[in-house]
Amino acid sequence: MEPLWKLVYLLEPSSVTLIFTAVAVSYASATRALNYGKEMERNHDLSEASITLDRSQALMIPIMSSFSLLFMFYLFSSVSQILTAFTAVASASALYFCLSPYIAQIKSQFGLTDPYISRCCSKPFTRIQSLLLFLCVSLVLSWLVSGHWILNNLLGISLCIAFVSHVRLPNIKICAMLLACLFVYDVFWVFFSERFFGANVMVSVATQQASNPVHTVANSLSLPGLEMITKKLELPVKIVFPRNMLGGAVPGNSVSDYMMLGLGDMAIPSMLLALVLCFDNRKVRDSTTPSDVVQSSKEFKYFWHALSGYAIGLFIALAAGILTRSPQPALLYLVPCTLGPIIVLSWMKNDLAELWEGNTVIQNEKAHLTGV
């Protein structure tokens, strides 16, 4: 156990930036999920809006994650180039999804003409969309060539936002089940996996660098500029910040050279944030009078409580890592700090039943009122 004065390391630029970035990404993920759902409702395209997890799917996530973790632990070097190629395609798609609303807003604000130039997958494709796609692909290629940590974080953040927008939780009951299972999953693989597998599986997988297929192809073809292409890549499954952020551009080979946070530690709590944000929005929308709207906007703010809890939980997780000088399962701290306040506050405000069952309670109430 380290002395408490070492908590001053939380004021390092890397620590502060990590906390700020994670909170901002969680906020952006939840708000993008809400806006994406509204877009699909306006376009009457609810079938493609999102995947809503049921109980069996929620239970399968930690199980499949465990198998994937072991697969990466034992066979990562054999499949790293395939994983890198797959991640590059997914990152370009996620980046396009995240930037599209901003491009549409700019186009609408300035009245830009945007003629259709082709059709892709039975959907029309415009000139601005083509330019945006070119930008996204260029950023991914830049990451493949340079391996820069800022590009790595940009792609990871895009993947997180896209995931939260497309994979949703129907209610707090399923959410609590998922978070509880992932709580156990995170604690086991960080604290106890070494006893069974001879190494900390979670840390080993998180710190492995993938072989760069671009470097492999360029080397086999003896292309010029080979020395400019990085041999190893940090996959954008985590955000990383070098401890000397004002110095080197690429994180070092040692875990102590940079701070990192897995995408799951942002995406999973963000699914809860998206759920309660939609609940807050529905409360305001269903208010019948202006006074009810004002009251609802003041009273039903579960989202801000959850977001504040996330920031506190992340701060505690980093503090625990500093004091123990060992990797910490972030969900050990994030789950109680986000889910706990929501359950307690909703119980105090008599909203727990509605949050617990989700749309089922609302539909039953509407059916009852219709019958009356």
Disulfide bonds with the S-S distance in Angstrom:
none
